[in-house]
């Protein structure tokens, strides 16, 4: 019984994290549209902290990095965005 309960809590937490990540992305886009790039970066970074394999969050952050002139950071985030979900073949 405890394993099922633990699984339910973990599954619930994953769903909540996903909802929160999407909310952070939405807020980041909103701040970007308002020209508040520093705040937008903070929201996209929070989304990445929740899901380090989310290509959308990296892509969104990279576009802000480009707009603010931080080309090395943008390049890094674009690479991370592209590598999310790629299969590693051995």
N, CA, C and O atoms as a CHARMM CRD file, in Angstrom:
* protein
*
  360
    1    1 UNK  N      0.81200  -1.19700   0.00000 PROA 1      0.00000
    2    1 UNK  CA     0.00000   0.00000   0.00000 PROA 1      0.00000
    3    1 UNK  C      0.86200   1.27100   0.00000 PROA 1      0.00000
    4    1 UNK  O      0.52300   2.25600  -0.65500 PROA 1      0.00000
    5    2 UNK  N      1.96200   1.23800   0.73000 PROA 2      0.00000
    6    2 UNK  CA     2.81700   2.41200   0.79900 PROA 2      0.00000
    7    2 UNK  C      3.45900   2.71800  -0.54500 PROA 2      0.00000
    8    2 UNK  O      3.62600   3.88700  -0.89200 PROA 2      0.00000
    9    3 UNK  N      3.82400   1.68600  -1.31500 PROA 3      0.00000
   10    3 UNK  CA     4.43800   1.90600  -2.61900 PROA 3      0.00000
   11    3 UNK  C      3.47000   2.59900  -3.56200 PROA 3      0.00000
   12    3 UNK  O      3.86700   3.50500  -4.29400 PROA 3      0.00000
   13    4 UNK  N      2.22300   2.19600  -3.55700 PROA 4      0.00000
   14    4 UNK  CA     1.22400   2.82800  -4.41800 PROA 4      0.00000
   15    4 UNK  C      1.03600   4.27700  -4.00600 PROA 4      0.00000
   16    4 UNK  O      0.97600   5.16100  -4.86100 PROA 4      0.00000
   17    5 UNK  N      0.94500   4.52700  -2.73400 PROA 5      0.00000
   18    5 UNK  CA     0.78600   5.89500  -2.24100 PROA 5      0.00000
   19    5 UNK  C      1.98600   6.75100  -2.62800 PROA 5      0.00000
   20    5 UNK  O      1.82500   7.89000  -3.06700 PROA 5      0.00000
   21    6 UNK  N      3.18200   6.20700  -2.46700 PROA 6      0.00000
   22    6 UNK  CA     4.40000   6.92300  -2.84600 PROA 6      0.00000
   23    6 UNK  C      4.41300   7.21900  -4.33700 PROA 6      0.00000
   24    6 UNK  O      4.80400   8.31000  -4.75000 PROA 6      0.00000
   25    7 UNK  N      3.99200   6.26000  -5.14200 PROA 7      0.00000
   26    7 UNK  CA     3.93200   6.44700  -6.58600 PROA 7      0.00000
   27    7 UNK  C      2.94900   7.56300  -6.93600 PROA 7      0.00000
   28    7 UNK  O      3.23400   8.40000  -7.79200 PROA 7      0.00000
   29    8 UNK  N      1.79300   7.57200  -6.27100 PROA 8      0.00000
   30    8 UNK  CA     0.79400   8.61400  -6.52900 PROA 8      0.00000
   31    8 UNK  C      1.32500   9.99500  -6.19000 PROA 8      0.00000
   32    8 UNK  O      1.07200  10.95600  -6.91700 PROA 8      0.00000
   33    9 UNK  N      2.05200  10.09900  -5.10200 PROA 9      0.00000
   34    9 UNK  CA     2.62700  11.38900  -4.71700 PROA 9      0.00000
   35    9 UNK  C      3.66400  11.82200  -5.73900 PROA 9      0.00000
   36    9 UNK  O      3.69800  12.98900  -6.12900 PROA 9      0.00000
   37   10 UNK  N      4.50400  10.90400  -6.17600 PROA 10     0.00000
   38   10 UNK  CA     5.52700  11.24300  -7.16700 PROA 10     0.00000
   39   10 UNK  C      4.89200  11.65000  -8.48900 PROA 10     0.00000
   40   10 UNK  O      5.32900  12.61400  -9.11800 PROA 10     0.00000
   41   11 UNK  N      3.86900  10.92400  -8.91000 PROA 11     0.00000
   42   11 UNK  CA     3.19000  11.24600 -10.15000 PROA 11     0.00000
   43   11 UNK  C      2.52400  12.61100 -10.04500 PROA 11     0.00000
   44   11 UNK  O      2.58200  13.40700 -10.98300 PROA 11     0.00000
   45   12 UNK  N      1.90100  12.88200  -8.92100 PROA 12     0.00000
   46   12 UNK  CA     1.26900  14.17600  -8.69700 PROA 12     0.00000
   47   12 UNK  C      2.30300  15.30100  -8.73900 PROA 12     0.00000
   48   12 UNK  O      2.05200  16.36100  -9.31300 PROA 12     0.00000
   49   13 UNK  N      3.46000  15.06700  -8.13400 PROA 13     0.00000
   50   13 UNK  CA     4.52100  16.08000  -8.13200 PROA 13     0.00000
   51   13 UNK  C      5.02600  16.33300  -9.54500 PROA 13     0.00000
   52   13 UNK  O      5.29500  17.47800  -9.90800 PROA 13     0.00000
   53   14 UNK  N      5.15900  15.28300 -10.34400 PROA 14     0.00000
   54   14 UNK  CA     5.58600  15.46000 -11.73200 PROA 14     0.00000
   55   14 UNK  C      4.58900  16.30700 -12.51100 PROA 14     0.00000
   56   14 UNK  O      4.98200  17.18500 -13.27900 PROA 14     0.00000
   57   15 UNK  N      3.31000  16.04800 -12.31500 PROA 15     0.00000
   58   15 UNK  CA     2.28600  16.83900 -12.99600 PROA 15     0.00000
   59   15 UNK  C      2.33600  18.28800 -12.54000 PROA 15     0.00000
   60   15 UNK  O      2.22600  19.19900 -13.36000 PROA 15     0.00000
   61   16 UNK  N      2.50000  18.51100 -11.24900 PROA 16     0.00000
   62   16 UNK  CA     2.58100  19.87900 -10.73500 PROA 16     0.00000
   63   16 UNK  C      3.81000  20.59500 -11.28000 PROA 16     0.00000
   64   16 UNK  O      3.74000  21.77000 -11.64100 PROA 16     0.00000
   65   17 UNK  N      4.93500  19.88900 -11.34000 PROA 17     0.00000
   66   17 UNK  CA     6.14600  20.48900 -11.90200 PROA 17     0.00000
   67   17 UNK  C      5.94300  20.86400 -13.36100 PROA 17     0.00000
   68   17 UNK  O      6.41100  21.91400 -13.80100 PROA 17     0.00000
   69   18 UNK  N      5.25300  20.02000 -14.11300 PROA 18     0.00000
   70   18 UNK  CA     5.00300  20.30300 -15.51900 PROA 18     0.00000
   71   18 UNK  C      4.11000  21.53600 -15.67300 PROA 18     0.00000
   72   18 UNK  O      4.35900  22.38300 -16.53000 PROA 18     0.00000
   73   19 UNK  N      3.08200  21.63100 -14.85300 PROA 19     0.00000
   74   19 UNK  CA     2.19700  22.79800 -14.88900 PROA 19     0.00000
   75   19 UNK  C      2.96600  24.05300 -14.51500 PROA 19     0.00000
   76   19 UNK  O      2.81000  25.09200 -15.15700 PROA 19     0.00000
   77   20 UNK  N      3.79200  23.96700 -13.48500 PROA 20     0.00000
   78   20 UNK  CA     4.59000  25.11300 -13.05700 PROA 20     0.00000
   79   20 UNK  C      5.58400  25.52000 -14.13100 PROA 20     0.00000
   80   20 UNK  O      5.79400  26.71000 -14.36900 PROA 20     0.00000
   81   21 UNK  N      6.20200  24.52800 -14.78600 PROA 21     0.00000
   82   21 UNK  CA     7.15200  24.81600 -15.86700 PROA 21     0.00000
   83   21 UNK  C      6.46500  25.56000 -17.00800 PROA 21     0.00000
   84   21 UNK  O      7.00300  26.53400 -17.53500 PROA 21     0.00000
   85   22 UNK  N      5.28000  25.09900 -17.38500 PROA 22     0.00000
   86   22 UNK  CA     4.53600  25.77100 -18.44600 PROA 22     0.00000
   87   22 UNK  C      4.15300  27.19200 -18.03400 PROA 22     0.00000
   88   22 UNK  O      4.17000  28.11100 -18.85300 PROA 22     0.00000
   89   23 UNK  N      3.81100  27.36000 -16.77000 PROA 23     0.00000
   90   23 UNK  CA     3.47600  28.68900 -16.26200 PROA 23     0.00000
   91   23 UNK  C      4.68800  29.62200 -16.32000 PROA 23     0.00000
   92   23 UNK  O      4.56800  30.78300 -16.70900 PROA 23     0.00000
   93   24 UNK  N      5.84700  29.10400 -15.93200 PROA 24     0.00000
   94   24 UNK  CA     7.07100  29.91300 -16.01100 PROA 24     0.00000
   95   24 UNK  C      7.36200  30.31700 -17.45100 PROA 24     0.00000
   96   24 UNK  O      7.74200  31.45700 -17.71500 PROA 24     0.00000
   97   25 UNK  N      7.18400  29.38600 -18.37500 PROA 25     0.00000
   98   25 UNK  CA     7.41400  29.71100 -19.78400 PROA 25     0.00000
   99   25 UNK  C      6.44500  30.78800 -20.26300 PROA 25     0.00000
  100   25 UNK  O      6.83500  31.71500 -20.97300 PROA 25     0.00000
  101   26 UNK  N      5.19900  30.65900 -19.87500 PROA 26     0.00000
  102   26 UNK  CA     4.18800  31.64600 -20.27000 PROA 26     0.00000
  103   26 UNK  C      4.52500  33.02700 -19.70500 PROA 26     0.00000
  104   26 UNK  O      4.42200  34.03300 -20.40800 PROA 26     0.00000
  105   27 UNK  N      4.92400  33.06900 -18.44700 PROA 27     0.00000
  106   27 UNK  CA     5.29400  34.34000 -17.83400 PROA 27     0.00000
  107   27 UNK  C      6.54900  34.92000 -18.49700 PROA 27     0.00000
  108   27 UNK  O      6.65400  36.13100 -18.68800 PROA 27     0.00000
  109   28 UNK  N      7.49700  34.04200 -18.84600 PROA 28     0.00000
  110   28 UNK  CA     8.69600  34.50000 -19.52800 PROA 28     0.00000
  111   28 UNK  C      8.38500  35.12900 -20.87500 PROA 28     0.00000
  112   28 UNK  O      8.95400  36.16200 -21.22600 PROA 28     0.00000
  113   29 UNK  N      7.49300  34.51800 -21.62400 PROA 29     0.00000
  114   29 UNK  CA     7.08600  35.07300 -22.92600 PROA 29     0.00000
  115   29 UNK  C      6.39900  36.42100 -22.72200 PROA 29     0.00000
  116   29 UNK  O      6.64000  37.37000 -23.46800 PROA 29     0.00000
  117   30 UNK  N      5.54900  36.49400 -21.71300 PROA 30     0.00000
  118   30 UNK  CA     4.84900  37.75200 -21.42000 PROA 30     0.00000
  119   30 UNK  C      5.83700  38.86100 -21.08700 PROA 30     0.00000
  120   30 UNK  O      5.72400  39.97500 -21.59900 PROA 30     0.00000
  121   31 UNK  N      6.80200  38.55700 -20.23300 PROA 31     0.00000
  122   31 UNK  CA     7.80900  39.56800 -19.85400 PROA 31     0.00000
  123   31 UNK  C      8.64900  39.96200 -21.06100 PROA 31     0.00000
  124   31 UNK  O      9.00000  41.13100 -21.22100 PROA 31     0.00000
  125   32 UNK  N      8.96700  39.00400 -21.90100 PROA 32     0.00000
  126   32 UNK  CA     9.72400  39.30200 -23.11200 PROA 32     0.00000
  127   32 UNK  C      8.94200  40.25300 -24.01100 PROA 32     0.00000
  128   32 UNK  O      9.49400  41.22500 -24.52800 PROA 32     0.00000
  129   33 UNK  N      7.66100  39.97000 -24.19400 PROA 33     0.00000
  130   33 UNK  CA     6.81100  40.82900 -25.01600 PROA 33     0.00000
  131   33 UNK  C      6.73600  42.25000 -24.45500 PROA 33     0.00000
  132   33 UNK  O      6.56100  43.21300 -25.20200 PROA 33     0.00000
  133   34 UNK  N      6.86900  42.36800 -23.13400 PROA 34     0.00000
  134   34 UNK  CA     6.84000  43.68100 -22.47600 PROA 34     0.00000
  135   34 UNK  C      8.21500  44.35800 -22.50000 PROA 34     0.00000
  136   34 UNK  O      8.35700  45.49700 -22.05500 PROA 34     0.00000
  137   35 UNK  N      9.22300  43.65500 -23.01900 PROA 35     0.00000
  138   35 UNK  CA    10.57200  44.20900 -23.05700 PROA 35     0.00000
  139   35 UNK  C     11.32800  44.05100 -21.75100 PROA 35     0.00000
  140   35 UNK  O     12.38500  44.65600 -21.57000 PROA 35     0.00000
  141   36 UNK  N     10.80600  43.25400 -20.84900 PROA 36     0.00000
  142   36 UNK  CA    11.44300  43.01500 -19.54800 PROA 36     0.00000
  143   36 UNK  C     12.27900  41.73300 -19.63900 PROA 36     0.00000
  144   36 UNK  O     11.90700  40.67800 -19.12500 PROA 36     0.00000
  145   37 UNK  N     13.42100  41.87200 -20.31400 PROA 37     0.00000
  146   37 UNK  CA    14.21800  40.70400 -20.65600 PROA 37     0.00000
  147   37 UNK  C     14.86600  40.03200 -19.44600 PROA 37     0.00000
  148   37 UNK  O     14.98000  38.80700 -19.40800 PROA 37     0.00000
  149   38 UNK  N     15.28800  40.81600 -18.46800 PROA 38     0.00000
  150   38 UNK  CA    15.90500  40.22900 -17.27300 PROA 38     0.00000
  151   38 UNK  C     14.89800  39.33100 -16.55000 PROA 38     0.00000
  152   38 UNK  O     15.23500  38.22500 -16.12600 PROA 38     0.00000
  153   39 UNK  N     13.67400  39.80900 -16.41300 PROA 39     0.00000
  154   39 UNK  CA    12.63800  39.01200 -15.76400 PROA 39     0.00000
  155   39 UNK  C     12.29300  37.78000 -16.60600 PROA 39     0.00000
  156   39 UNK  O     12.06100  36.69900 -16.06500 PROA 39     0.00000
  157   40 UNK  N     12.26200  37.94400 -17.90700 PROA 40     0.00000
  158   40 UNK  CA    11.97900  36.81500 -18.79800 PROA 40     0.00000
  159   40 UNK  C     13.04300  35.73100 -18.62400 PROA 40     0.00000
  160   40 UNK  O     12.71900  34.54700 -18.53900 PROA 40     0.00000
  161   41 UNK  N     14.31400  36.14000 -18.57000 PROA 41     0.00000
  162   41 UNK  CA    15.39400  35.17000 -18.36600 PROA 41     0.00000
  163   41 UNK  C     15.20800  34.41200 -17.06100 PROA 41     0.00000
  164   41 UNK  O     15.45100  33.20700 -16.99700 PROA 41     0.00000
  165   42 UNK  N     14.77900  35.11700 -16.02300 PROA 42     0.00000
  166   42 UNK  CA    14.58300  34.47100 -14.72800 PROA 42     0.00000
  167   42 UNK  C     13.48800  33.40800 -14.80900 PROA 42     0.00000
  168   42 UNK  O     13.63500  32.32200 -14.24900 PROA 42     0.00000
  169   43 UNK  N     12.39200  33.71600 -15.50300 PROA 43     0.00000
  170   43 UNK  CA    11.31600  32.74700 -15.63400 PROA 43     0.00000
  171   43 UNK  C     11.75100  31.52700 -16.44200 PROA 43     0.00000
  172   43 UNK  O     11.44400  30.39500 -16.06700 PROA 43     0.00000
  173   44 UNK  N     12.45900  31.74900 -17.54000 PROA 44     0.00000
  174   44 UNK  CA    12.90600  30.61400 -18.34900 PROA 44     0.00000
  175   44 UNK  C     13.91600  29.76200 -17.58200 PROA 44     0.00000
  176   44 UNK  O     13.92200  28.53700 -17.71200 PROA 44     0.00000
  177   45 UNK  N     14.75300  30.39500 -16.80000 PROA 45     0.00000
  178   45 UNK  CA    15.72400  29.65800 -15.98700 PROA 45     0.00000
  179   45 UNK  C     15.01000  28.81600 -14.93200 PROA 45     0.00000
  180   45 UNK  O     15.41300  27.68100 -14.67600 PROA 45     0.00000
  181   46 UNK  N     13.96200  29.35100 -14.32000 PROA 46     0.00000
  182   46 UNK  CA    13.18200  28.57100 -13.35300 PROA 46     0.00000
  183   46 UNK  C     12.55500  27.35500 -14.02200 PROA 46     0.00000
  184   46 UNK  O     12.51700  26.27300 -13.43600 PROA 46     0.00000
  185   47 UNK  N     12.06800  27.52500 -15.23400 PROA 47     0.00000
  186   47 UNK  CA    11.47500  26.40700 -15.96100 PROA 47     0.00000
  187   47 UNK  C     12.52600  25.33600 -16.23400 PROA 47     0.00000
  188   47 UNK  O     12.24800  24.14300 -16.11500 PROA 47     0.00000
  189   48 UNK  N     13.72500  25.76100 -16.59600 PROA 48     0.00000
  190   48 UNK  CA    14.82200  24.81700 -16.85900 PROA 48     0.00000
  191   48 UNK  C     15.21400  24.07700 -15.59100 PROA 48     0.00000
  192   48 UNK  O     15.53100  22.88800 -15.63700 PROA 48     0.00000
  193   49 UNK  N     15.19500  24.77500 -14.45400 PROA 49     0.00000
  194   49 UNK  CA    15.52200  24.11800 -13.19500 PROA 49     0.00000
  195   49 UNK  C     14.52300  23.01000 -12.87400 PROA 49     0.00000
  196   49 UNK  O     14.89000  21.98700 -12.29500 PROA 49     0.00000
  197   50 UNK  N     13.26800  23.21000 -13.24700 PROA 50     0.00000
  198   50 UNK  CA    12.25700  22.17600 -13.01800 PROA 50     0.00000
  199   50 UNK  C     12.40600  21.00200 -13.98600 PROA 50     0.00000
  200   50 UNK  O     12.14800  19.85500 -13.62200 PROA 50     0.00000
  201   51 UNK  N     12.82200  21.29400 -15.21200 PROA 51     0.00000
  202   51 UNK  CA    12.96800  20.24600 -16.22400 PROA 51     0.00000
  203   51 UNK  C     14.16800  20.55800 -17.10800 PROA 51     0.00000
  204   51 UNK  O     14.02600  21.21600 -18.13800 PROA 51     0.00000
  205   52 UNK  N     15.35200  20.08700 -16.71200 PROA 52     0.00000
  206   52 UNK  CA    16.57400  20.38400 -17.45600 PROA 52     0.00000
  207   52 UNK  C     16.61900  19.79300 -18.87000 PROA 52     0.00000
  208   52 UNK  O     17.56900  20.04800 -19.61000 PROA 52     0.00000
  209   53 UNK  N     15.61600  19.01500 -19.25200 PROA 53     0.00000
  210   53 UNK  CA    15.58300  18.42900 -20.59900 PROA 53     0.00000
  211   53 UNK  C     14.47200  19.03500 -21.44800 PROA 53     0.00000
  212   53 UNK  O     14.06200  18.43900 -22.44400 PROA 53     0.00000
  213   54 UNK  N     13.98300  20.20800 -21.06800 PROA 54     0.00000
  214   54 UNK  CA    12.89500  20.85100 -21.80100 PROA 54     0.00000
  215   54 UNK  C     13.46700  21.77700 -22.87500 PROA 54     0.00000
  216   54 UNK  O     13.99200  22.85000 -22.57500 PROA 54     0.00000
  217   55 UNK  N     13.35600  21.34600 -24.11300 PROA 55     0.00000
  218   55 UNK  CA    13.95100  22.11100 -25.21500 PROA 55     0.00000
  219   55 UNK  C     13.29500  23.48100 -25.39200 PROA 55     0.00000
  220   55 UNK  O     13.97000  24.44200 -25.76100 PROA 55     0.00000
  221   56 UNK  N     11.99600  23.58500 -25.13500 PROA 56     0.00000
  222   56 UNK  CA    11.30600  24.86600 -25.29300 PROA 56     0.00000
  223   56 UNK  C     11.86700  25.93100 -24.35700 PROA 56     0.00000
  224   56 UNK  O     12.07200  27.07300 -24.76700 PROA 56     0.00000
  225   57 UNK  N     12.11200  25.56600 -23.12100 PROA 57     0.00000
  226   57 UNK  CA    12.64200  26.53000 -22.14900 PROA 57     0.00000
  227   57 UNK  C     14.02200  27.02900 -22.57300 PROA 57     0.00000
  228   57 UNK  O     14.31100  28.22300 -22.49400 PROA 57     0.00000
  229   58 UNK  N     14.87100  26.10300 -23.02300 PROA 58     0.00000
  230   58 UNK  CA    16.19500  26.51200 -23.50500 PROA 58     0.00000
  231   58 UNK  C     16.07600  27.41000 -24.73700 PROA 58     0.00000
  232   58 UNK  O     16.77300  28.41800 -24.85100 PROA 58     0.00000
  233   59 UNK  N     15.19500  27.03600 -25.64700 PROA 59     0.00000
  234   59 UNK  CA    15.01600  27.83200 -26.86400 PROA 59     0.00000
  235   59 UNK  C     14.53000  29.24100 -26.51900 PROA 59     0.00000
  236   59 UNK  O     15.05100  30.23100 -27.03300 PROA 59     0.00000
  237   60 UNK  N     13.53300  29.31800 -25.64900 PROA 60     0.00000
  238   60 UNK  CA    13.02600  30.63000 -25.25400 PROA 60     0.00000
  239   60 UNK  C     14.10500  31.47700 -24.58900 PROA 60     0.00000
  240   60 UNK  O     14.23200  32.67000 -24.86700 PROA 60     0.00000
  241   61 UNK  N     14.88000  30.84900 -23.70800 PROA 61     0.00000
  242   61 UNK  CA    15.94700  31.59600 -23.03400 PROA 61     0.00000
  243   61 UNK  C     17.00700  32.02600 -24.03900 PROA 61     0.00000
  244   61 UNK  O     17.55300  33.12400 -23.93000 PROA 61     0.00000
  245   62 UNK  N     17.30300  31.17600 -25.01100 PROA 62     0.00000
  246   62 UNK  CA    18.29000  31.52300 -26.03100 PROA 62     0.00000
  247   62 UNK  C     17.85600  32.74100 -26.83900 PROA 62     0.00000
  248   62 UNK  O     18.67700  33.59900 -27.16200 PROA 62     0.00000
  249   63 UNK  N     16.57300  32.81800 -27.16400 PROA 63     0.00000
  250   63 UNK  CA    16.10200  33.97300 -27.94300 PROA 63     0.00000
  251   63 UNK  C     16.25300  35.27000 -27.15300 PROA 63     0.00000
  252   63 UNK  O     16.56500  36.31600 -27.72100 PROA 63     0.00000
  253   64 UNK  N     16.03200  35.19800 -25.84800 PROA 64     0.00000
  254   64 UNK  CA    16.22700  36.38600 -25.00500 PROA 64     0.00000
  255   64 UNK  C     17.71200  36.73200 -24.94000 PROA 64     0.00000
  256   64 UNK  O     18.09300  37.90100 -25.00000 PROA 64     0.00000
  257   65 UNK  N     18.53700  35.70500 -24.81600 PROA 65     0.00000
  258   65 UNK  CA    19.99100  35.95100 -24.78500 PROA 65     0.00000
  259   65 UNK  C     20.43100  36.65500 -26.06900 PROA 65     0.00000
  260   65 UNK  O     21.27300  37.55200 -26.03000 PROA 65     0.00000
  261   66 UNK  N     19.86900  36.25000 -27.19200 PROA 66     0.00000
  262   66 UNK  CA    20.18600  36.91000 -28.46600 PROA 66     0.00000
  263   66 UNK  C     19.76200  38.37600 -28.43800 PROA 66     0.00000
  264   66 UNK  O     20.52400  39.25700 -28.83600 PROA 66     0.00000
  265   67 UNK  N     18.55300  38.62900 -27.96900 PROA 67     0.00000
  266   67 UNK  CA    18.03000  39.99400 -27.94200 PROA 67     0.00000
  267   67 UNK  C     18.83100  40.90600 -27.02500 PROA 67     0.00000
  268   67 UNK  O     18.92100  42.11000 -27.26400 PROA 67     0.00000
  269   68 UNK  N     19.40800  40.33700 -25.98100 PROA 68     0.00000
  270   68 UNK  CA    20.19000  41.15500 -25.05100 PROA 68     0.00000
  271   68 UNK  C     21.66900  41.19900 -25.42100 PROA 68     0.00000
  272   68 UNK  O     22.47000  41.83100 -24.73300 PROA 68     0.00000
  273   69 UNK  N     22.02700  40.52100 -26.51500 PROA 69     0.00000
  274   69 UNK  CA    23.40700  40.58600 -27.00200 PROA 69     0.00000
  275   69 UNK  C     24.35500  39.58900 -26.37200 PROA 69     0.00000
  276   69 UNK  O     25.56200  39.66500 -26.60000 PROA 69     0.00000
  277   70 UNK  N     23.84700  38.66400 -25.59400 PROA 70     0.00000
  278   70 UNK  CA    24.70300  37.65500 -24.97000 PROA 70     0.00000
  279   70 UNK  C     24.78500  36.44200 -25.90600 PROA 70     0.00000
  280   70 UNK  O     24.15800  35.40900 -25.67200 PROA 70     0.00000
  281   71 UNK  N     25.56700  36.60100 -26.95500 PROA 71     0.00000
  282   71 UNK  CA    25.65200  35.59200 -28.00900 PROA 71     0.00000
  283   71 UNK  C     26.22500  34.25800 -27.51900 PROA 71     0.00000
  284   71 UNK  O     25.69600  33.21000 -27.88800 PROA 71     0.00000
  285   72 UNK  N     27.29200  34.25500 -26.69700 PROA 72     0.00000
  286   72 UNK  CA    27.79600  32.95700 -26.22400 PROA 72     0.00000
  287   72 UNK  C     26.74900  32.16900 -25.42600 PROA 72     0.00000
  288   72 UNK  O     26.62300  30.95600 -25.59300 PROA 72     0.00000
  289   73 UNK  N     26.00500  32.85700 -24.56600 PROA 73     0.00000
  290   73 UNK  CA    24.95800  32.18000 -23.78700 PROA 73     0.00000
  291   73 UNK  C     23.83900  31.70600 -24.70900 PROA 73     0.00000
  292   73 UNK  O     23.29800  30.61700 -24.51900 PROA 73     0.00000
  293   74 UNK  N     23.49200  32.51000 -25.69900 PROA 74     0.00000
  294   74 UNK  CA    22.45400  32.12400 -26.65600 PROA 74     0.00000
  295   74 UNK  C     22.88300  30.88300 -27.41600 PROA 74     0.00000
  296   74 UNK  O     22.10000  29.94800 -27.58500 PROA 74     0.00000
  297   75 UNK  N     24.11300  30.87300 -27.87100 PROA 75     0.00000
  298   75 UNK  CA    24.63100  29.71900 -28.61000 PROA 75     0.00000
  299   75 UNK  C     24.56600  28.46000 -27.74900 PROA 75     0.00000
  300   75 UNK  O     24.16300  27.39700 -28.22100 PROA 75     0.00000
  301   76 UNK  N     24.96000  28.58700 -26.49500 PROA 76     0.00000
  302   76 UNK  CA    24.92300  27.45000 -25.58200 PROA 76     0.00000
  303   76 UNK  C     23.49600  26.93800 -25.37500 PROA 76     0.00000
  304   76 UNK  O     23.24800  25.73300 -25.41200 PROA 76     0.00000
  305   77 UNK  N     22.56200  27.86900 -25.15600 PROA 77     0.00000
  306   77 UNK  CA    21.17000  27.46500 -24.95200 PROA 77     0.00000
  307   77 UNK  C     20.55400  26.86100 -26.20800 PROA 77     0.00000
  308   77 UNK  O     19.76800  25.91800 -26.11800 PROA 77     0.00000
  309   78 UNK  N     20.90200  27.39700 -27.38300 PROA 78     0.00000
  310   78 UNK  CA    20.39900  26.80100 -28.62000 PROA 78     0.00000
  311   78 UNK  C     20.91900  25.36800 -28.77600 PROA 78     0.00000
  312   78 UNK  O     20.18400  24.48200 -29.21200 PROA 78     0.00000
  313   79 UNK  N     22.17600  25.14700 -28.42200 PROA 79     0.00000
  314   79 UNK  CA    22.73200  23.79200 -28.49400 PROA 79     0.00000
  315   79 UNK  C     22.02800  22.86100 -27.51400 PROA 79     0.00000
  316   79 UNK  O     21.70500  21.72100 -27.84700 PROA 79     0.00000
  317   80 UNK  N     21.79500  23.35800 -26.30900 PROA 80     0.00000
  318   80 UNK  CA    21.10100  22.54100 -25.31300 PROA 80     0.00000
  319   80 UNK  C     19.67500  22.23800 -25.76500 PROA 80     0.00000
  320   80 UNK  O     19.18300  21.12600 -25.57300 PROA 80     0.00000
  321   81 UNK  N     19.02600  23.20900 -26.35500 PROA 81     0.00000
  322   81 UNK  CA    17.67100  23.00800 -26.86100 PROA 81     0.00000
  323   81 UNK  C     17.65600  21.92200 -27.92800 PROA 81     0.00000
  324   81 UNK  O     16.78600  21.05100 -27.93200 PROA 81     0.00000
  325   82 UNK  N     18.62000  21.98500 -28.82300 PROA 82     0.00000
  326   82 UNK  CA    18.68600  21.00300 -29.91000 PROA 82     0.00000
  327   82 UNK  C     19.02600  19.60700 -29.40300 PROA 82     0.00000
  328   82 UNK  O     18.58600  18.61000 -29.97500 PROA 82     0.00000
  329   83 UNK  N     19.80600  19.53700 -28.33200 PROA 83     0.00000
  330   83 UNK  CA    20.22800  18.22100 -27.84000 PROA 83     0.00000
  331   83 UNK  C     19.18700  17.56200 -26.94100 PROA 83     0.00000
  332   83 UNK  O     19.27800  16.36100 -26.68900 PROA 83     0.00000
  333   84 UNK  N     18.22700  18.29300 -26.46400 PROA 84     0.00000
  334   84 UNK  CA    17.19000  17.69900 -25.60300 PROA 84     0.00000
  335   84 UNK  C     16.38000  16.68700 -26.40600 PROA 84     0.00000
  336   84 UNK  O     15.84500  16.99000 -27.47200 PROA 84     0.00000
  337   85 UNK  N     16.31100  15.51900 -25.87700 PROA 85     0.00000
  338   85 UNK  CA    15.52100  14.48400 -26.53700 PROA 85     0.00000
  339   85 UNK  C     16.26800  13.68200 -27.57800 PROA 85     0.00000
  340   85 UNK  O     15.72000  12.73300 -28.14000 PROA 85     0.00000
  341   86 UNK  N     17.51500  14.04900 -27.84600 PROA 86     0.00000
  342   86 UNK  CA    18.29700  13.28000 -28.81300 PROA 86     0.00000
  343   86 UNK  C     18.68300  11.94500 -28.20000 PROA 86     0.00000
  344   86 UNK  O     18.99200  11.86600 -27.01100 PROA 86     0.00000
  345   87 UNK  N     18.66600  10.91100 -29.00300 PROA 87     0.00000
  346   87 UNK  CA    19.09200   9.59300 -28.53400 PROA 87     0.00000
  347   87 UNK  C     20.60800   9.48700 -28.63200 PROA 87     0.00000
  348   87 UNK  O     21.22000   9.91600 -29.61000 PROA 87     0.00000
  349   88 UNK  N     21.17900   8.91600 -27.61400 PROA 88     0.00000
  350   88 UNK  CA    22.62100   8.67100 -27.61900 PROA 88     0.00000
  351   88 UNK  C     22.82600   7.21600 -27.98200 PROA 88     0.00000
  352   88 UNK  O     22.41600   6.32000 -27.24500 PROA 88     0.00000
  353   89 UNK  N     23.46100   6.98200 -29.12000 PROA 89     0.00000
  354   89 UNK  CA    23.70600   5.62000 -29.57300 PROA 89     0.00000
  355   89 UNK  C     25.12100   5.20100 -29.19000 PROA 89     0.00000
  356   89 UNK  O     26.08000   5.94900 -29.38000 PROA 89     0.00000
  357   90 UNK  N     25.22800   4.01900 -28.65900 PROA 90     0.00000
  358   90 UNK  CA    26.56700   3.55100 -28.26500 PROA 90     0.00000
  359   90 UNK  C     27.09400   2.52800 -29.23600 PROA 90     0.00000
  360   90 UNK  O     28.20500   2.02600 -29.06200 PROA 90     0.00000
